[in-house]
Amino acid sequence: MESRALGRSGLQVPVLCLGTMTFGVQTDEATSFEIMDRALDGGVGFFDTADVYPLGGSLETVGQTEEIIGRWLRDRGSRDRILLATKCRGPMGKGPNDQGLSRYHIVRAVEASLRRLGTETIDLYQTHFFDPRTPIEETARALDDLIRSGKVRYVGCSNYPAWRLGEALATAERLGLARYESVQPRYNLLYREIETELIPLSLAEGLGVLVYNPLAGGLLSGKYRRGQEPEEGTRFTIGSAGRRYQQRYWHDAQLEEVEALHARLDEEGLDPVSVAVAWTLAKPGVTSAIIGASRPEQLDASIAAAELELDEKIVEACDEIWWRLPRRPVLEGYR
């Protein structure tokens, strides 16, 4: 599988990364093991997780996804074959210091993630979203110390708007600290806000861009239709995540555009999942697309996207969707 540089660092990452937030709620441990096996066999040796996963869980389930990955790594003896990325920031307990990007929470969070994952070093440690209550300098110094201690190799961020990311980069440069080498934003055919400022900033600063939700929570797979109720057990209904995903994508305008695109792709004999992922990989600035699954066979079409070249007319058909959709307010935090 093709690899691309993670920002201006020397680290090469596959163009596809396995997202694991389904592990523990949507998928049991045995199925999660099968998904990771399938990904690695397909050349996806880059796994992304977070300490608050699984998606749709609660304070009683946080950390379970990392634990499942840790057991798989030990069982398969595959740690040296995997680039491992995780995140911190979200609530891991009920206390006031059990979340955020303070030095106190970051140090405790990374130690806990290392234990759950059963590894001595995390390859890419990411702040899950920004923390307006903590000074940027405090977060930057804590992350720099993690790299110097060898517990973390590179640092990145997720869900940062461009102005917050710009502040973080400037602070690291001013203080001579390790900077974010990557940003992980939401990006797909139905949501392209990052093209306005975040992608230009990333290109100018040499940042890796690891996009998540390339299938819009599964909407672009084509299994949903207008008038249909969200399917139980999917991201549109599961736990605390269901409402968020419905707010993002479950609208008649989006569903209508997806149906029209699928009709076009059917005429060309193209798999909509492969097309949606390939479209993201072909966009300027994108380093890797994070793909997920609740069943191992669902990965096949996404993995095939790494070798798919879209012709100009298909790209145009995909591009046009965004400009026909109604504009919605951009919220801080999750972009």
PATI-303186 format. One record per residue (C-alpha): residue number from 0; residue in one letter; x, y, z. Coordinates in Angstrom, 1 decimal. Example, Ala and Ser with C-alpha at 12.3 -4.5 7.8 and 13.67 -1.06 7.14 Angstrom:
# PATI-303186
<resi 0, resn A, u 12.3, v -4.5, w 7.8>;
<resi 1, resn S, u 13.7, v -1.1, w 7.1>;
This chain:
# PATI-303186
<resi 0, resn M, u 0.0, v 0.0, w 0.0>;
<resi 1, resn E, u 1.2, v 3.5, w -0.8>;
<resi 2, resn S, u 2.7, v 5.5, w 2.1>;
<resi 3, resn R, u 2.9, v 9.2, w 2.6>;
<resi 4, resn A, u 5.0, v 11.4, w 4.9>;
<resi 5, resn L, u 3.3, v 12.4, w 8.1>;
<resi 6, resn G, u 3.7, v 16.2, w 7.7>;
<resi 7, resn R, u 7.3, v 17.3, w 7.6>;
<resi 8, resn S, u 8.5, v 14.4, w 9.8>;
<resi 9, resn G, u 10.4, v 11.4, w 8.5>;
<resi 10, resn L, u 7.6, v 9.0, w 9.4>;
<resi 11, resn Q, u 5.8, v 7.3, w 6.5>;
<resi 12, resn V, u 2.2, v 6.2, w 7.1>;
<resi 13, resn P, u -0.1, v 4.1, w 4.9>;
<resi 14, resn V, u -2.8, v 6.1, w 3.0>;
<resi 15, resn L, u -5.4, v 4.1, w 4.9>;
<resi 16, resn C, u -5.6, v 3.9, w 8.7>;
<resi 17, resn L, u -7.9, v 1.6, w 10.7>;
<resi 18, resn G, u -10.3, v 3.5, w 12.9>;
<resi 19, resn T, u -11.2, v 1.4, w 16.0>;
<resi 20, resn M, u -14.0, v 3.3, w 17.8>;
<resi 21, resn T, u -16.5, v 0.5, w 17.1>;
<resi 22, resn F, u -14.5, v -2.0, w 19.2>;
<resi 23, resn G, u -16.3, v -2.7, w 22.5>;
<resi 24, resn V, u -19.9, v -1.6, w 21.8>;
<resi 25, resn Q, u -20.7, v -2.1, w 18.1>;
<resi 26, resn T, u -18.4, v -5.0, w 17.8>;
<resi 27, resn D, u -17.4, v -7.6, w 20.4>;
<resi 28, resn E, u -13.8, v -8.6, w 21.0>;
<resi 29, resn A, u -13.7, v -11.6, w 18.7>;
<resi 30, resn T, u -15.1, v -9.5, w 15.8>;
<resi 31, resn S, u -12.7, v -6.7, w 16.6>;
<resi 32, resn F, u -9.8, v -9.2, w 16.4>;
<resi 33, resn E, u -11.0, v -10.3, w 13.0>;
<resi 34, resn I, u -11.3, v -6.7, w 11.8>;
<resi 35, resn M, u -7.7, v -6.0, w 12.8>;
<resi 36, resn D, u -6.5, v -9.2, w 11.2>;
<resi 37, resn R, u -8.2, v -8.2, w 8.0>;
<resi 38, resn A, u -6.8, v -4.7, w 8.0>;
<resi 39, resn L, u -3.2, v -5.9, w 8.6>;
<resi 40, resn D, u -3.5, v -8.5, w 5.9>;
<resi 41, resn G, u -4.7, v -5.8, w 3.5>;
<resi 42, resn G, u -1.7, v -3.6, w 4.2>;
<resi 43, resn V, u -3.3, v -1.3, w 6.7>;
<resi 44, resn G, u -0.6, v -1.2, w 9.4>;
<resi 45, resn F, u -1.8, v 2.0, w 11.0>;
<resi 46, resn F, u -4.4, v 1.9, w 13.8>;
<resi 47, resn D, u -6.1, v 4.9, w 15.3>;
<resi 48, resn T, u -7.9, v 4.9, w 18.7>;
<resi 49, resn A, u -8.6, v 7.1, w 21.7>;
<resi 50, resn D, u -8.8, v 6.6, w 25.4>;
<resi 51, resn V, u -12.5, v 7.5, w 25.5>;
<resi 52, resn Y, u -13.5, v 4.8, w 23.0>;
<resi 53, resn P, u -15.7, v 2.9, w 22.3>;
<resi 54, resn L, u -18.0, v 5.2, w 20.5>;
<resi 55, resn G, u -21.5, v 5.4, w 22.1>;
<resi 56, resn G, u -20.2, v 4.2, w 25.4>;
<resi 57, resn S, u -20.1, v 5.7, w 28.9>;
<resi 58, resn L, u -17.7, v 6.3, w 31.8>;
<resi 59, resn E, u -18.1, v 2.6, w 32.5>;
<resi 60, resn T, u -16.8, v 1.6, w 29.1>;
<resi 61, resn V, u -14.0, v 4.2, w 28.5>;
<resi 62, resn G, u -10.7, v 2.5, w 27.8>;
<resi 63, resn Q, u -12.2, v -0.7, w 26.5>;
<resi 64, resn T, u -11.2, v -0.2, w 22.9>;
<resi 65, resn E, u -7.5, v 0.4, w 23.9>;
<resi 66, resn E, u -7.7, v -2.8, w 26.0>;
<resi 67, resn I, u -9.0, v -4.8, w 23.1>;
<resi 68, resn I, u -6.2, v -3.5, w 20.8>;
<resi 69, resn G, u -3.6, v -4.3, w 23.5>;
<resi 70, resn R, u -4.8, v -7.9, w 23.8>;
<resi 71, resn W, u -4.7, v -8.3, w 20.0>;
<resi 72, resn L, u -1.2, v -6.9, w 19.8>;
<resi 73, resn R, u 0.0, v -9.3, w 22.5>;
<resi 74, resn D, u -1.9, v -12.3, w 21.0>;
<resi 75, resn R, u -0.7, v -11.7, w 17.4>;
<resi 76, resn G, u 2.8, v -10.4, w 18.4>;
<resi 77, resn S, u 2.2, v -7.6, w 15.9>;
<resi 78, resn R, u 3.3, v -4.5, w 17.8>;
<resi 79, resn D, u 6.4, v -3.9, w 15.5>;
<resi 80, resn R, u 4.1, v -4.1, w 12.4>;
<resi 81, resn I, u 1.7, v -1.4, w 13.6>;
<resi 82, resn L, u 1.9, v 2.3, w 13.8>;
<resi 83, resn L, u -0.2, v 3.0, w 16.8>;
<resi 84, resn A, u -2.1, v 6.3, w 17.3>;
<resi 85, resn T, u -4.3, v 7.2, w 20.3>;
<resi 86, resn K, u -5.7, v 10.4, w 21.8>;
<resi 87, resn C, u -6.5, v 12.1, w 25.1>;
<resi 88, resn R, u -8.8, v 15.0, w 26.2>;
<resi 89, resn G, u -12.2, v 13.5, w 26.8>;
<resi 90, resn P, u -13.7, v 12.6, w 30.2>;
<resi 91, resn M, u -12.2, v 9.4, w 31.8>;
<resi 92, resn G, u -13.9, v 9.8, w 35.1>;
<resi 93, resn K, u -16.2, v 12.1, w 37.1>;
<resi 94, resn G, u -13.5, v 14.3, w 38.7>;
<resi 95, resn P, u -12.7, v 17.8, w 37.5>;
<resi 96, resn N, u -9.2, v 16.7, w 36.4>;
<resi 97, resn D, u -10.3, v 13.6, w 34.7>;
<resi 98, resn Q, u -10.4, v 15.4, w 31.3>;
<resi 99, resn G, u -8.8, v 18.2, w 29.5>;
<resi 100, resn L, u -5.3, v 19.1, w 28.3>;
<resi 101, resn S, u -3.7, v 20.1, w 31.5>;
<resi 102, resn R, u -0.3, v 18.6, w 32.3>;
<resi 103, resn Y, u -1.9, v 16.7, w 35.2>;
<resi 104, resn H, u -4.4, v 15.0, w 32.9>;
<resi 105, resn I, u -2.1, v 14.4, w 29.9>;
<resi 106, resn V, u 0.5, v 12.6, w 32.0>;
<resi 107, resn R, u -2.1, v 10.4, w 33.7>;
<resi 108, resn A, u -3.8, v 9.7, w 30.4>;
<resi 109, resn V, u -0.7, v 8.6, w 28.5>;
<resi 110, resn E, u 0.4, v 6.3, w 31.3>;
<resi 111, resn A, u -3.1, v 4.7, w 31.4>;
<resi 112, resn S, u -3.1, v 4.3, w 27.6>;
<resi 113, resn L, u 0.3, v 2.7, w 27.6>;
<resi 114, resn R, u -0.9, v 0.2, w 30.2>;
<resi 115, resn R, u -4.1, v -0.6, w 28.3>;
<resi 116, resn L, u -2.3, v -0.9, w 24.9>;
<resi 117, resn G, u 0.5, v -3.0, w 26.5>;
<resi 118, resn T, u 3.3, v -1.0, w 24.8>;
<resi 119, resn E, u 6.2, v 1.2, w 25.9>;
<resi 120, resn T, u 5.7, v 3.9, w 23.3>;
<resi 121, resn I, u 2.8, v 5.4, w 21.4>;
<resi 122, resn D, u 3.8, v 6.3, w 17.8>;
<resi 123, resn L, u 1.3, v 9.2, w 17.4>;
<resi 124, resn Y, u -0.3, v 10.8, w 20.5>;
<resi 125, resn Q, u -3.1, v 13.3, w 19.7>;
<resi 126, resn T, u -5.1, v 15.8, w 21.6>;
<resi 127, resn H, u -8.6, v 14.8, w 20.8>;
<resi 128, resn F, u -10.0, v 18.3, w 20.6>;
<resi 129, resn F, u -8.9, v 21.6, w 22.0>;
<resi 130, resn D, u -9.3, v 22.7, w 25.6>;
<resi 131, resn P, u -10.1, v 26.4, w 26.0>;
<resi 132, resn R, u -9.5, v 26.2, w 29.8>;
<resi 133, resn T, u -5.9, v 25.2, w 29.6>;
<resi 134, resn P, u -3.1, v 27.5, w 28.4>;
<resi 135, resn I, u -1.6, v 26.3, w 25.1>;
<resi 136, resn E, u 1.9, v 26.6, w 26.6>;
<resi 137, resn E, u 1.0, v 24.1, w 29.4>;
<resi 138, resn T, u -0.3, v 21.5, w 26.9>;
<resi 139, resn A, u 2.7, v 22.1, w 24.5>;
<resi 140, resn R, u 5.3, v 21.6, w 27.3>;
<resi 141, resn A, u 3.6, v 18.5, w 28.6>;
<resi 142, resn L, u 3.5, v 16.9, w 25.1>;
<resi 143, resn D, u 7.2, v 17.9, w 24.5>;
<resi 144, resn D, u 8.1, v 16.2, w 27.7>;
<resi 145, resn L, u 6.4, v 13.0, w 26.6>;
<resi 146, resn I, u 8.5, v 12.9, w 23.4>;
<resi 147, resn R, u 11.7, v 13.5, w 25.4>;
<resi 148, resn S, u 10.8, v 10.7, w 27.8>;
<resi 149, resn G, u 10.3, v 8.3, w 24.9>;
<resi 150, resn K, u 6.7, v 7.5, w 25.8>;
<resi 151, resn V, u 5.5, v 9.2, w 22.6>;
<resi 152, resn R, u 7.2, v 9.5, w 19.2>;
<resi 153, resn Y, u 5.1, v 12.2, w 17.5>;
<resi 154, resn V, u 2.2, v 14.4, w 18.5>;
<resi 155, resn G, u -0.8, v 15.5, w 16.6>;
<resi 156, resn C, u -4.3, v 17.0, w 17.2>;
<resi 157, resn S, u -7.8, v 16.3, w 16.2>;
<resi 158, resn N, u -10.9, v 18.5, w 15.6>;
<resi 159, resn Y, u -8.9, v 21.7, w 15.8>;
<resi 160, resn P, u -10.2, v 24.7, w 13.9>;
<resi 161, resn A, u -7.5, v 26.4, w 11.9>;
<resi 162, resn W, u -7.0, v 29.4, w 14.2>;
<resi 163, resn R, u -6.6, v 27.1, w 17.2>;
<resi 164, resn L, u -4.1, v 25.0, w 15.3>;
<resi 165, resn G, u -2.2, v 28.1, w 14.2>;
<resi 166, resn E, u -1.9, v 29.2, w 17.8>;
<resi 167, resn A, u -0.6, v 25.8, w 18.8>;
<resi 168, resn L, u 2.0, v 25.8, w 16.0>;
<resi 169, resn A, u 3.2, v 29.3, w 16.8>;
<resi 170, resn T, u 3.5, v 28.5, w 20.5>;
<resi 171, resn A, u 5.6, v 25.4, w 19.9>;
<resi 172, resn E, u 7.9, v 27.3, w 17.5>;
<resi 173, resn R, u 8.3, v 30.3, w 20.0>;
<resi 174, resn L, u 9.2, v 28.0, w 22.9>;
<resi 175, resn G, u 11.3, v 25.6, w 20.9>;
<resi 176, resn L, u 9.0, v 22.6, w 21.6>;
<resi 177, resn A, u 7.9, v 19.6, w 19.6>;
<resi 178, resn R, u 5.0, v 20.7, w 17.4>;
<resi 179, resn Y, u 1.9, v 19.0, w 16.1>;
<resi 180, resn E, u 2.9, v 17.0, w 13.0>;
<resi 181, resn S, u -0.7, v 16.1, w 12.1>;
<resi 182, resn V, u -4.3, v 17.1, w 12.4>;
<resi 183, resn Q, u -7.3, v 14.8, w 12.3>;
<resi 184, resn P, u -10.4, v 16.5, w 11.0>;
<resi 185, resn R, u -13.8, v 15.2, w 9.7>;
<resi 186, resn Y, u -13.9, v 15.2, w 5.9>;
<resi 187, resn N, u -16.1, v 13.5, w 3.2>;
<resi 188, resn L, u -18.2, v 14.2, w 0.2>;
<resi 189, resn L, u -20.9, v 15.7, w 2.4>;
<resi 190, resn Y, u -18.7, v 17.8, w 4.7>;
<resi 191, resn R, u -15.8, v 19.8, w 3.3>;
<resi 192, resn E, u -15.4, v 22.8, w 5.7>;
<resi 193, resn I, u -11.7, v 22.0, w 6.2>;
<resi 194, resn E, u -11.0, v 23.1, w 2.6>;
<resi 195, resn T, u -11.5, v 26.7, w 3.4>;
<resi 196, resn E, u -8.8, v 27.2, w 6.1>;
<resi 197, resn L, u -7.5, v 24.0, w 7.7>;
<resi 198, resn I, u -6.2, v 22.4, w 4.5>;
<resi 199, resn P, u -4.4, v 25.6, w 3.3>;
<resi 200, resn L, u -2.8, v 25.9, w 6.8>;
<resi 201, resn S, u -1.7, v 22.3, w 6.7>;
<resi 202, resn L, u -0.2, v 22.6, w 3.3>;
<resi 203, resn A, u 1.6, v 25.8, w 4.3>;
<resi 204, resn E, u 3.0, v 24.4, w 7.5>;
<resi 205, resn G, u 3.7, v 20.9, w 6.2>;
<resi 206, resn L, u 1.2, v 19.1, w 8.4>;
<resi 207, resn G, u -0.1, v 15.6, w 7.9>;
<resi 208, resn V, u -3.9, v 15.4, w 7.5>;
<resi 209, resn L, u -5.6, v 12.2, w 8.7>;
<resi 210, resn V, u -9.3, v 12.5, w 7.8>;
<resi 211, resn Y, u -12.0, v 10.6, w 9.6>;
<resi 212, resn N, u -15.6, v 9.9, w 8.6>;
<resi 213, resn P, u -14.8, v 9.4, w 4.9>;
<resi 214, resn L, u -18.1, v 7.5, w 4.6>;
<resi 215, resn A, u -20.1, v 10.0, w 6.6>;
<resi 216, resn G, u -20.8, v 7.5, w 9.3>;
<resi 217, resn G, u -21.8, v 4.9, w 6.7>;
<resi 218, resn L, u -24.3, v 7.1, w 4.8>;
<resi 219, resn L, u -22.2, v 7.1, w 1.7>;
<resi 220, resn S, u -22.3, v 3.3, w 1.6>;
<resi 221, resn G, u -25.8, v 3.5, w 0.2>;
<resi 222, resn K, u -27.6, v 1.4, w 2.7>;
<resi 223, resn Y, u -29.9, v 4.3, w 3.8>;
<resi 224, resn R, u -32.8, v 5.9, w 2.0>;
<resi 225, resn R, u -35.0, v 8.9, w 2.5>;
<resi 226, resn G, u -38.0, v 8.1, w 4.7>;
<resi 227, resn Q, u -36.1, v 5.3, w 6.4>;
<resi 228, resn E, u -35.5, v 5.3, w 10.2>;
<resi 229, resn P, u -31.9, v 5.0, w 11.3>;
<resi 230, resn E, u -30.9, v 1.4, w 11.7>;
<resi 231, resn E, u -30.4, v 0.1, w 15.3>;
<resi 232, resn G, u -26.8, v -0.7, w 16.3>;
<resi 233, resn T, u -25.3, v 1.8, w 13.8>;
<resi 234, resn R, u -23.5, v 5.1, w 14.5>;
<resi 235, resn F, u -26.9, v 6.8, w 13.9>;
<resi 236, resn T, u -28.5, v 5.2, w 16.9>;
<resi 237, resn I, u -25.8, v 3.9, w 19.2>;
<resi 238, resn G, u -25.6, v 5.4, w 22.7>;
<resi 239, resn S, u -24.5, v 9.0, w 23.0>;
<resi 240, resn A, u -23.2, v 9.1, w 19.5>;
<resi 241, resn G, u -26.5, v 8.5, w 17.7>;
<resi 242, resn R, u -27.8, v 12.1, w 18.0>;
<resi 243, resn R, u -24.5, v 13.6, w 17.0>;
<resi 244, resn Y, u -24.3, v 11.5, w 13.8>;
<resi 245, resn Q, u -27.9, v 12.3, w 12.9>;
<resi 246, resn Q, u -27.2, v 16.0, w 13.3>;
<resi 247, resn R, u -24.2, v 15.7, w 11.0>;
<resi 248, resn Y, u -25.7, v 13.7, w 8.2>;
<resi 249, resn W, u -29.3, v 12.5, w 8.6>;
<resi 250, resn H, u -31.0, v 15.1, w 6.5>;
<resi 251, resn D, u -33.1, v 14.8, w 3.4>;
<resi 252, resn A, u -30.8, v 16.9, w 1.3>;
<resi 253, resn Q, u -27.8, v 14.6, w 2.1>;
<resi 254, resn L, u -29.8, v 11.4, w 1.6>;
<resi 255, resn E, u -31.1, v 12.7, w -1.8>;
<resi 256, resn E, u -27.6, v 13.5, w -3.0>;
<resi 257, resn V, u -26.3, v 10.1, w -1.9>;
<resi 258, resn E, u -29.1, v 8.3, w -3.8>;
<resi 259, resn A, u -28.4, v 10.3, w -7.0>;
<resi 260, resn L, u -24.7, v 9.6, w -6.7>;
<resi 261, resn H, u -25.2, v 5.9, w -6.2>;
<resi 262, resn A, u -27.4, v 5.7, w -9.3>;
<resi 263, resn R, u -24.6, v 7.2, w -11.3>;
<resi 264, resn L, u -22.0, v 4.9, w -9.8>;
<resi 265, resn D, u -24.1, v 1.9, w -10.5>;
<resi 266, resn E, u -24.1, v 2.8, w -14.2>;
<resi 267, resn E, u -20.3, v 2.8, w -14.1>;
<resi 268, resn G, u -20.0, v -0.4, w -12.1>;
<resi 269, resn L, u -18.2, v 1.4, w -9.2>;
<resi 270, resn D, u -18.5, v 0.6, w -5.5>;
<resi 271, resn P, u -19.7, v 3.7, w -3.7>;
<resi 272, resn V, u -17.5, v 2.9, w -0.6>;
<resi 273, resn S, u -14.4, v 2.7, w -2.7>;
<resi 274, resn V, u -15.3, v 5.8, w -4.6>;
<resi 275, resn A, u -15.9, v 7.9, w -1.4>;
<resi 276, resn V, u -12.6, v 6.8, w 0.2>;
<resi 277, resn A, u -10.6, v 7.2, w -3.1>;
<resi 278, resn W, u -12.1, v 10.7, w -3.5>;
<resi 279, resn T, u -10.7, v 11.8, w -0.1>;
<resi 280, resn L, u -7.3, v 10.3, w -0.8>;
<resi 281, resn A, u -7.0, v 12.3, w -4.1>;
<resi 282, resn K, u -7.7, v 15.6, w -2.5>;
<resi 283, resn P, u -4.8, v 18.0, w -1.9>;
<resi 284, resn G, u -3.2, v 17.8, w 1.5>;
<resi 285, resn V, u -4.8, v 14.5, w 2.6>;
<resi 286, resn T, u -2.2, v 12.1, w 4.0>;
<resi 287, resn S, u -4.4, v 9.2, w 5.1>;
<resi 288, resn A, u -8.1, v 8.3, w 5.4>;
<resi 289, resn I, u -9.3, v 6.6, w 8.6>;
<resi 290, resn I, u -11.6, v 3.7, w 7.7>;
<resi 291, resn G, u -13.7, v 1.7, w 10.1>;
<resi 292, resn A, u -16.0, v -1.3, w 10.2>;
<resi 293, resn S, u -18.3, v -3.3, w 12.4>;
<resi 294, resn R, u -17.7, v -6.5, w 10.4>;
<resi 295, resn P, u -14.4, v -7.5, w 8.8>;
<resi 296, resn E, u -15.8, v -7.9, w 5.3>;
<resi 297, resn Q, u -16.8, v -4.2, w 5.3>;
<resi 298, resn L, u -13.2, v -3.3, w 5.1>;
<resi 299, resn D, u -12.6, v -4.8, w 1.6>;
<resi 300, resn A, u -14.2, v -2.0, w -0.4>;
<resi 301, resn S, u -12.4, v 0.7, w 1.6>;
<resi 302, resn I, u -9.0, v -1.1, w 1.2>;
<resi 303, resn A, u -9.7, v -1.3, w -2.5>;
<resi 304, resn A, u -9.9, v 2.5, w -2.6>;
<resi 305, resn A, u -6.1, v 2.7, w -2.2>;
<resi 306, resn E, u -5.6, v 1.4, w -5.7>;
<resi 307, resn L, u -8.6, v 3.1, w -7.3>;
<resi 308, resn E, u -8.1, v 6.1, w -9.7>;
<resi 309, resn L, u -11.2, v 8.0, w -10.4>;
<resi 310, resn D, u -11.8, v 9.5, w -13.8>;
<resi 311, resn E, u -12.5, v 13.2, w -14.2>;
<resi 312, resn K, u -16.2, v 12.9, w -14.7>;
<resi 313, resn I, u -16.7, v 10.9, w -11.5>;
<resi 314, resn V, u -14.6, v 13.3, w -9.5>;
<resi 315, resn E, u -16.8, v 16.2, w -10.9>;
<resi 316, resn A, u -20.0, v 14.3, w -9.9>;
<resi 317, resn C, u -18.6, v 13.9, w -6.4>;
<resi 318, resn D, u -17.4, v 17.5, w -6.1>;
<resi 319, resn E, u -20.7, v 19.0, w -7.2>;
<resi 320, resn I, u -22.6, v 17.4, w -4.2>;
<resi 321, resn W, u -21.1, v 19.8, w -1.6>;
<resi 322, resn W, u -22.1, v 22.9, w -3.5>;
<resi 323, resn R, u -25.7, v 21.9, w -3.8>;
<resi 324, resn L, u -26.1, v 21.1, w -0.1>;
<resi 325, resn P, u -27.5, v 23.8, w 2.3>;
<resi 326, resn R, u -24.9, v 25.5, w 4.4>;
<resi 327, resn R, u -25.0, v 24.9, w 8.1>;
<resi 328, resn P, u -23.4, v 26.7, w 11.0>;
<resi 329, resn V, u -19.9, v 25.4, w 11.8>;
<resi 330, resn L, u -19.6, v 24.6, w 15.5>;
<resi 331, resn E, u -16.5, v 24.9, w 17.6>;
<resi 332, resn G, u -14.9, v 21.8, w 18.9>;
<resi 333, resn Y, u -16.1, v 19.0, w 16.6>;
<resi 334, resn R, u -15.7, v 20.4, w 13.1>;
